[in-house]
Amino acid sequence: MAAKSKASADEEPTKELVEVTLSKEHTHKRQRLTAGDKIQVTPKQKEWLEGQGKVGAPKEEVSNV
């Protein structure tokens, strides 16, 4: 049975990062950020932030009047 080399065993897979612009306050890596700040996140983190309304354009409120 061949052992993995130490270099390959210690390497973390590189994650694809995307830049997002915050639309609301958010804490990222223990740093308090405000709307308009840009951060690098994984696509999965971006999806979560979008679901929380933290990134992307604010949704327009629709009036039933």
Biopython code that builds the backbone (N, CA, C, O; Angstrom):
import numpy as np
from Bio.PDB.StructureBuilder import StructureBuilder

atoms = [
    (1, "MET", "N", (0.847, -1.173, 0.000)),
    (1, "MET", "CA", (0.000, 0.000, 0.000)),
    (1, "MET", "C", (0.894, 1.237, 0.000)),
    (1, "MET", "O", (1.738, 1.392, 0.882)),
    (2, "ALA", "N", (0.717, 2.097, -0.961)),
    (2, "ALA", "CA", (1.546, 3.293, -1.085)),
    (2, "ALA", "C", (0.977, 4.406, -0.215)),
    (2, "ALA", "O", (-0.233, 4.629, -0.178)),
    (3, "ALA", "N", (1.871, 5.099, 0.482)),
    (3, "ALA", "CA", (1.457, 6.222, 1.321)),
    (3, "ALA", "C", (1.423, 7.487, 0.482)),
    (3, "ALA", "O", (2.213, 7.650, -0.449)),
    (4, "LYS", "N", (0.505, 8.377, 0.817)),
    (4, "LYS", "CA", (0.446, 9.666, 0.134)),
    (4, "LYS", "C", (1.642, 10.499, 0.530)),
    (4, "LYS", "O", (2.116, 10.429, 1.664)),
    (5, "SER", "N", (2.125, 11.286, -0.406)),
    (5, "SER", "CA", (3.228, 12.179, -0.062)),
    (5, "SER", "C", (2.714, 13.250, 0.897)),
    (5, "SER", "O", (1.548, 13.641, 0.841)),
    (6, "LYS", "N", (3.597, 13.717, 1.774)),
    (6, "LYS", "CA", (3.203, 14.725, 2.760)),
    (6, "LYS", "C", (2.670, 15.985, 2.088)),
    (6, "LYS", "O", (1.713, 16.584, 2.578)),
    (7, "ALA", "N", (3.269, 16.394, 0.981)),
    (7, "ALA", "CA", (2.846, 17.618, 0.292)),
    (7, "ALA", "C", (1.408, 17.513, -0.171)),
    (7, "ALA", "O", (0.633, 18.452, 0.015)),
    (8, "SER", "N", (1.033, 16.396, -0.769)),
    (8, "SER", "CA", (-0.339, 16.283, -1.267)),
    (8, "SER", "C", (-1.337, 16.086, -0.135)),
    (8, "SER", "O", (-2.486, 16.515, -0.248)),
    (9, "ALA", "N", (-0.923, 15.448, 0.949)),
    (9, "ALA", "CA", (-1.825, 15.223, 2.079)),
    (9, "ALA", "C", (-2.117, 16.517, 2.816)),
    (9, "ALA", "O", (-3.207, 16.675, 3.364)),
    (10, "ASP", "N", (-1.156, 17.460, 2.844)),
    (10, "ASP", "CA", (-1.325, 18.703, 3.579)),
    (10, "ASP", "C", (-1.973, 19.806, 2.762)),
    (10, "ASP", "O", (-2.403, 20.811, 3.326)),
    (11, "GLU", "N", (-2.052, 19.646, 1.457)),
    (11, "GLU", "CA", (-2.613, 20.695, 0.606)),
    (11, "GLU", "C", (-4.121, 20.724, 0.727)),
    (11, "GLU", "O", (-4.779, 19.684, 0.700)),
    (12, "GLU", "N", (-4.662, 21.916, 0.859)),
    (12, "GLU", "CA", (-6.112, 22.073, 0.853)),
    (12, "GLU", "C", (-6.534, 22.351, -0.570)),
    (12, "GLU", "O", (-5.823, 23.046, -1.296)),
    (13, "PRO", "N", (-7.673, 21.827, -0.989)),
    (13, "PRO", "CA", (-8.125, 22.134, -2.344)),
    (13, "PRO", "C", (-8.390, 23.631, -2.471)),
    (13, "PRO", "O", (-8.928, 24.258, -1.558)),
    (14, "THR", "N", (-8.010, 24.184, -3.595)),
    (14, "THR", "CA", (-8.240, 25.611, -3.787)),
    (14, "THR", "C", (-9.717, 25.834, -4.054)),
    (14, "THR", "O", (-10.347, 25.107, -4.822)),
    (15, "LYS", "N", (-10.251, 26.848, -3.406)),
    (15, "LYS", "CA", (-11.668, 27.160, -3.566)),
    (15, "LYS", "C", (-11.810, 28.345, -4.496)),
    (15, "LYS", "O", (-11.046, 29.308, -4.426)),
    (16, "GLU", "N", (-12.788, 28.261, -5.355)),
    (16, "GLU", "CA", (-13.095, 29.372, -6.248)),
    (16, "GLU", "C", (-13.775, 30.457, -5.427)),
    (16, "GLU", "O", (-14.756, 30.187, -4.734)),
    (17, "LEU", "N", (-13.268, 31.671, -5.498)),
    (17, "LEU", "CA", (-13.863, 32.783, -4.768)),
    (17, "LEU", "C", (-14.478, 33.773, -5.745)),
    (17, "LEU", "O", (-13.985, 33.963, -6.857)),
    (18, "VAL", "N", (-15.551, 34.390, -5.315)),
    (18, "VAL", "CA", (-16.207, 35.432, -6.103)),
    (18, "VAL", "C", (-16.320, 36.674, -5.233)),
    (18, "VAL", "O", (-16.413, 36.580, -4.009)),
    (19, "GLU", "N", (-16.310, 37.818, -5.863)),
    (19, "GLU", "CA", (-16.433, 39.074, -5.121)),
    (19, "GLU", "C", (-17.892, 39.492, -5.092)),
    (19, "GLU", "O", (-18.578, 39.470, -6.114)),
    (20, "VAL", "N", (-18.360, 39.875, -3.909)),
    (20, "VAL", "CA", (-19.726, 40.374, -3.761)),
    (20, "VAL", "C", (-19.679, 41.727, -3.067)),
    (20, "VAL", "O", (-18.751, 42.019, -2.312)),
    (21, "THR", "N", (-20.688, 42.548, -3.331)),
    (21, "THR", "CA", (-20.827, 43.840, -2.678)),
    (21, "THR", "C", (-21.993, 43.744, -1.708)),
    (21, "THR", "O", (-23.105, 43.383, -2.094)),
    (22, "LEU", "N", (-21.738, 44.065, -0.469)),
    (22, "LEU", "CA", (-22.775, 43.968, 0.556)),
    (22, "LEU", "C", (-23.825, 45.057, 0.380)),
    (22, "LEU", "O", (-23.504, 46.202, 0.065)),
    (23, "SER", "N", (-25.071, 44.686, 0.588)),
    (23, "SER", "CA", (-26.159, 45.659, 0.524)),
    (23, "SER", "C", (-26.656, 46.011, 1.931)),
    (23, "SER", "O", (-27.456, 46.930, 2.106)),
    (24, "LYS", "N", (-26.172, 45.269, 2.925)),
    (24, "LYS", "CA", (-26.516, 45.505, 4.332)),
    (24, "LYS", "C", (-25.281, 45.238, 5.177)),
    (24, "LYS", "O", (-24.307, 44.657, 4.698)),
    (25, "GLU", "N", (-25.324, 45.662, 6.434)),
    (25, "GLU", "CA", (-24.229, 45.364, 7.360)),
    (25, "GLU", "C", (-24.073, 43.857, 7.498)),
    (25, "GLU", "O", (-25.047, 43.109, 7.412)),
    (26, "HIS", "N", (-22.830, 43.419, 7.713)),
    (26, "HIS", "CA", (-22.546, 41.993, 7.831)),
    (26, "HIS", "C", (-21.198, 41.819, 8.514)),
    (26, "HIS", "O", (-20.298, 42.638, 8.327)),
    (27, "THR", "N", (-21.053, 40.767, 9.299)),
    (27, "THR", "CA", (-19.770, 40.430, 9.900)),
    (27, "THR", "C", (-19.169, 39.295, 9.092)),
    (27, "THR", "O", (-19.794, 38.248, 8.917)),
    (28, "HIS", "N", (-17.945, 39.504, 8.596)),
    (28, "HIS", "CA", (-17.241, 38.510, 7.787)),
    (28, "HIS", "C", (-15.837, 38.376, 8.341)),
    (28, "HIS", "O", (-15.101, 39.359, 8.435)),
    (29, "LYS", "N", (-15.463, 37.150, 8.710)),
    (29, "LYS", "CA", (-14.154, 36.879, 9.309)),
    (29, "LYS", "C", (-13.901, 37.787, 10.510)),
    (29, "LYS", "O", (-12.826, 38.368, 10.660)),
    (30, "ARG", "N", (-14.922, 37.891, 11.358)),
    (30, "ARG", "CA", (-14.884, 38.678, 12.600)),
    (30, "ARG", "C", (-14.668, 40.171, 12.373)),
    (30, "ARG", "O", (-14.244, 40.886, 13.280)),
    (31, "GLN", "N", (-14.957, 40.632, 11.176)),
    (31, "GLN", "CA", (-14.820, 42.059, 10.870)),
    (31, "GLN", "C", (-16.199, 42.608, 10.517)),
    (31, "GLN", "O", (-16.898, 42.061, 9.664)),
    (32, "ARG", "N", (-16.581, 43.692, 11.184)),
    (32, "ARG", "CA", (-17.875, 44.324, 10.939)),
    (32, "ARG", "C", (-17.777, 45.154, 9.667)),
    (32, "ARG", "O", (-16.941, 46.052, 9.568)),
    (33, "LEU", "N", (-18.628, 44.854, 8.700)),
    (33, "LEU", "CA", (-18.625, 45.539, 7.418)),
    (33, "LEU", "C", (-19.949, 46.255, 7.209)),
    (33, "LEU", "O", (-20.960, 45.898, 7.813)),
    (34, "THR", "N", (-19.936, 47.272, 6.345)),
    (34, "THR", "CA", (-21.150, 48.039, 6.068)),
    (34, "THR", "C", (-21.561, 47.856, 4.617)),
    (34, "THR", "O", (-20.810, 47.311, 3.808)),
    (35, "ALA", "N", (-22.761, 48.316, 4.301)),
    (35, "ALA", "CA", (-23.267, 48.247, 2.925)),
    (35, "ALA", "C", (-22.283, 48.954, 1.998)),
    (35, "ALA", "O", (-21.781, 50.032, 2.314)),
    (36, "GLY", "N", (-22.017, 48.334, 0.855)),
    (36, "GLY", "CA", (-21.085, 48.892, -0.111)),
    (36, "GLY", "C", (-19.706, 48.267, -0.046)),
    (36, "GLY", "O", (-18.936, 48.370, -1.001)),
    (37, "ASP", "N", (-19.377, 47.611, 1.081)),
    (37, "ASP", "CA", (-18.089, 46.937, 1.189)),
    (37, "ASP", "C", (-18.085, 45.702, 0.292)),
    (37, "ASP", "O", (-19.124, 45.079, 0.073)),
    (38, "LYS", "N", (-16.910, 45.356, -0.222)),
    (38, "LYS", "CA", (-16.753, 44.180, -1.082)),
    (38, "LYS", "C", (-15.953, 43.127, -0.343)),
    (38, "LYS", "O", (-14.978, 43.431, 0.344)),
    (39, "ILE", "N", (-16.391, 41.858, -0.497)),
    (39, "ILE", "CA", (-15.691, 40.739, 0.131)),
    (39, "ILE", "C", (-15.567, 39.597, -0.865)),
    (39, "ILE", "O", (-16.319, 39.529, -1.838)),
    (40, "GLN", "N", (-14.623, 38.708, -0.621)),
    (40, "GLN", "CA", (-14.418, 37.509, -1.427)),
    (40, "GLN", "C", (-15.035, 36.325, -0.687)),
    (40, "GLN", "O", (-14.710, 36.082, 0.475)),
    (41, "VAL", "N", (-15.920, 35.591, -1.354)),
    (41, "VAL", "CA", (-16.598, 34.447, -0.743)),
    (41, "VAL", "C", (-16.687, 33.302, -1.746)),
    (41, "VAL", "O", (-16.456, 33.491, -2.940)),
    (42, "THR", "N", (-17.023, 32.120, -1.253)),
    (42, "THR", "CA", (-17.247, 30.984, -2.135)),
    (42, "THR", "C", (-18.635, 31.126, -2.768)),
    (42, "THR", "O", (-19.474, 31.862, -2.249)),
    (43, "PRO", "N", (-18.881, 30.440, -3.869)),
    (43, "PRO", "CA", (-20.215, 30.496, -4.469)),
    (43, "PRO", "C", (-21.325, 30.076, -3.491)),
    (43, "PRO", "O", (-22.424, 30.630, -3.527)),
    (44, "LYS", "N", (-21.041, 29.116, -2.634)),
    (44, "LYS", "CA", (-22.041, 28.672, -1.647)),
    (44, "LYS", "C", (-22.326, 29.776, -0.634)),
    (44, "LYS", "O", (-23.476, 29.992, -0.254)),
    (45, "GLN", "N", (-21.268, 30.482, -0.193)),
    (45, "GLN", "CA", (-21.453, 31.596, 0.735)),
    (45, "GLN", "C", (-22.234, 32.717, 0.068)),
    (45, "GLN", "O", (-23.078, 33.352, 0.701)),
    (46, "LYS", "N", (-21.956, 32.963, -1.213)),
    (46, "LYS", "CA", (-22.675, 33.995, -1.959)),
    (46, "LYS", "C", (-24.166, 33.667, -1.996)),
    (46, "LYS", "O", (-25.008, 34.542, -1.794)),
    (47, "GLU", "N", (-24.480, 32.413, -2.252)),
    (47, "GLU", "CA", (-25.884, 31.979, -2.296)),
    (47, "GLU", "C", (-26.564, 32.218, -0.952)),
    (47, "GLU", "O", (-27.701, 32.687, -0.905)),
    (48, "TRP", "N", (-25.870, 31.896, 0.140)),
    (48, "TRP", "CA", (-26.431, 32.105, 1.477)),
    (48, "TRP", "C", (-26.643, 33.597, 1.742)),
    (48, "TRP", "O", (-27.687, 33.995, 2.259)),
    (49, "LEU", "N", (-25.653, 34.420, 1.388)),
    (49, "LEU", "CA", (-25.760, 35.869, 1.593)),
    (49, "LEU", "C", (-26.928, 36.448, 0.786)),
    (49, "LEU", "O", (-27.638, 37.330, 1.269)),
    (50, "GLU", "N", (-27.125, 35.960, -0.427)),
    (50, "GLU", "CA", (-28.255, 36.421, -1.246)),
    (50, "GLU", "C", (-29.574, 36.063, -0.578)),
    (50, "GLU", "O", (-30.507, 36.867, -0.557)),
    (51, "GLY", "N", (-29.648, 34.852, -0.034)),
    (51, "GLY", "CA", (-30.860, 34.419, 0.662)),
    (51, "GLY", "C", (-31.162, 35.251, 1.894)),
    (51, "GLY", "O", (-32.322, 35.398, 2.280)),
    (52, "GLN", "N", (-30.122, 35.797, 2.515)),
    (52, "GLN", "CA", (-30.270, 36.632, 3.700)),
    (52, "GLN", "C", (-30.496, 38.094, 3.343)),
    (52, "GLN", "O", (-30.719, 38.920, 4.228)),
    (53, "GLY", "N", (-30.441, 38.423, 2.043)),
    (53, "GLY", "CA", (-30.619, 39.799, 1.607)),
    (53, "GLY", "C", (-29.417, 40.677, 1.914)),
    (53, "GLY", "O", (-29.546, 41.897, 2.013)),
    (54, "LYS", "N", (-28.239, 40.057, 2.067)),
    (54, "LYS", "CA", (-27.029, 40.799, 2.424)),
    (54, "LYS", "C", (-26.254, 41.282, 1.191)),
    (54, "LYS", "O", (-25.439, 42.198, 1.300)),
    (55, "VAL", "N", (-26.497, 40.682, 0.027)),
    (55, "VAL", "CA", (-25.820, 41.102, -1.204)),
    (55, "VAL", "C", (-26.851, 41.278, -2.307)),
    (55, "VAL", "O", (-27.958, 40.745, -2.236)),
    (56, "GLY", "N", (-26.473, 42.027, -3.312)),
    (56, "GLY", "CA", (-27.381, 42.283, -4.421)),
    (56, "GLY", "C", (-28.160, 43.555, -4.175)),
    (56, "GLY", "O", (-28.124, 44.135, -3.090)),
    (57, "ALA", "N", (-28.851, 43.967, -5.193)),
    (57, "ALA", "CA", (-29.650, 45.187, -5.086)),
    (57, "ALA", "C", (-30.813, 44.961, -4.128)),
    (57, "ALA", "O", (-31.411, 43.886, -4.126)),
    (58, "PRO", "N", (-31.136, 45.955, -3.321)),
    (58, "PRO", "CA", (-32.289, 45.808, -2.437)),
    (58, "PRO", "C", (-33.558, 45.594, -3.246)),
    (58, "PRO", "O", (-33.762, 46.231, -4.279)),
    (59, "LYS", "N", (-34.399, 44.705, -2.775)),
    (59, "LYS", "CA", (-35.657, 44.451, -3.476)),
    (59, "LYS", "C", (-36.603, 45.607, -3.263)),
    (59, "LYS", "O", (-36.698, 46.169, -2.172)),
    (60, "GLU", "N", (-37.303, 45.949, -4.327)),
    (60, "GLU", "CA", (-38.280, 47.042, -4.225)),
    (60, "GLU", "C", (-39.507, 46.555, -3.472)),
    (60, "GLU", "O", (-39.973, 45.432, -3.663)),
    (61, "GLU", "N", (-40.014, 47.421, -2.615)),
    (61, "GLU", "CA", (-41.238, 47.079, -1.901)),
    (61, "GLU", "C", (-42.413, 47.335, -2.811)),
    (61, "GLU", "O", (-42.471, 48.362, -3.488)),
    (62, "VAL", "N", (-43.346, 46.411, -2.832)),
    (62, "VAL", "CA", (-44.521, 46.530, -3.683)),
    (62, "VAL", "C", (-45.700, 46.943, -2.813)),
    (62, "VAL", "O", (-45.992, 46.313, -1.797)),
    (63, "SER", "N", (-46.357, 47.992, -3.223)),
    (63, "SER", "CA", (-47.501, 48.483, -2.468)),
    (63, "SER", "C", (-48.779, 47.864, -3.049)),
    (63, "SER", "O", (-48.915, 47.729, -4.265)),
    (64, "ASN", "N", (-49.692, 47.499, -2.184)),
    (64, "ASN", "CA", (-50.976, 46.937, -2.617)),
    (64, "ASN", "C", (-52.040, 48.016, -2.733)),
    (64, "ASN", "O", (-53.230, 47.705, -2.688)),
    (65, "VAL", "N", (-51.651, 49.253, -2.878)),
    (65, "VAL", "CA", (-52.606, 50.370, -2.922)),
    (65, "VAL", "C", (-53.116, 50.543, -4.315)),
    (65, "VAL", "O", (-53.931, 51.430, -4.569)),
]
sb = StructureBuilder()
sb.init_structure("model")
sb.init_model(0)
sb.init_chain("A")
sb.init_seg("    ")
for serial, (resi, resn, name, xyz) in enumerate(atoms, 1):
    if name == "N":
        sb.init_residue(resn, " ", resi, " ")
    sb.init_atom(name, np.array(xyz, "f"), 0.0, 1.0, " ", f" {name:<3s}", serial, name[0])
structure = sb.get_structure()
